[in-house]
Amino acid sequence: MSNLGQRFAAAWLILLPLFCLSGEGLALAADVAQPAVVTVQPKTFSPRLTAYAQVVPTTIVKVRVVDAGVLRDLRVLPGSVVTTGEVLARVGGTRVQSLLTQRETAVRSAQARLDAARRALTIMRHQLAAQLSTRQAVDAATSELAAAHAAWQTAQAQLNEARNLQVFRAPTAGSVVSVQAADGEEVSPGETILTIQSTDGLWIRAEYYGAATAALRIGMTGRFKPADGGGAVAVKVATVASAVGANGGTRVGLSAVQAAGAALWVSGQWGTVTLEGPPQSMLAVPTAALILDRGNWWVLVRTAHGDQPRQVVPGPTRGWQTWIASGLRPGDQVVAQDAFLEYHRGIAQSYQPPN
């Protein structure tokens, strides 16, 4: 055989399989290699509601002046972290010193009266034993001792109050937001010298939008994940706003599941909060079975007449599965492999490129 004949025979051997697959051959191959399907069954899942959130304080505490004086020994600056009872500043001046001297004098007078009443009662009891006094005199001395003791307690309490007026202490643990006075400044009663943002009452404020708000319930639990990468904090829903806010969202208040003060967060911190909703039963399909066409979602359902497209409404997605809100029934067989290619089969035949 000549070289030309050998080449013709080789070309025929290459093209022969292609001719066998043309026409009815292609249809037969398509019938044999059908995509894999899965049977739709109900599955239980817990919906997750995620929103941006911020840690905010429950209260802002203002430290005010009770009595006029001169501010001294101011020990904090904006941003300082303070503990409950920590000394923040002192107040002095002639008015404070005059009040303190007056109260100390009152305590010394009350102490002298108390000592005299004790001695008088002791004498009266000795005289009663020697029949040199009467029971009425002893009772009168006892009453005087009780009155003297009450007067001393009152004077001592007033002295302690005057001393406490000299010292400003942090009423709660937190951080100093602002300082409105300076050392050496004359302050008046009721004047605010500094403001503290409490850390004892931190909570999380989140905003939820859309259909997710219908699932919000008080008592739902979840986790707050700080944006700075800190450890997640277990939280629970404490409040749900009864009305939609001006921005169209529903405000949710969350508190830490741990004991007060044990939450690992700081005021002003941003992050995301994810809540676990109540368990629900919905039909689930592989995410690869979903086909987006003309703005709608479809799946291919295997029927006796072949694979038929059916429009569906997808729900939440977890991993490789997507739950279907509507469009399918239990027992339906859905194409799960190459669904997009199967859905668009034949598009090449209907498309005619320009000459």
Secondary structure, DSSP 8 states (H G I E B T S, - for coil): --HHHHHHHHHHHHHHHHHHHSTHHHHHHHHHS---EEE-EEEEE--EEEEEEEEEES-EEEEE-SS-EEEE-----TT-EE-TT-EEEEEESHHHHHHHHHHHHHHHHHHHHHHHHHHHHHHHHHHHHTTSS-HHHHHHHHHHHHHHHHHHHHHHHHHHHHHHHTEEE-SSSEEEEEE---TT-EE-TT-EEEEEEESTTEEEEEEE-GGGGGG--TT-EEEEEETTS---EEEEEEEE-SS--TTS-EEEEEEESS-TT-----TT-EEEEEEE---EEEEEEEGGG-EEETTEEEEEEEETTEEEEEEEEEEEEETTEEEEEES--TT-EEE-SSHHHHHTTTHHHH-----
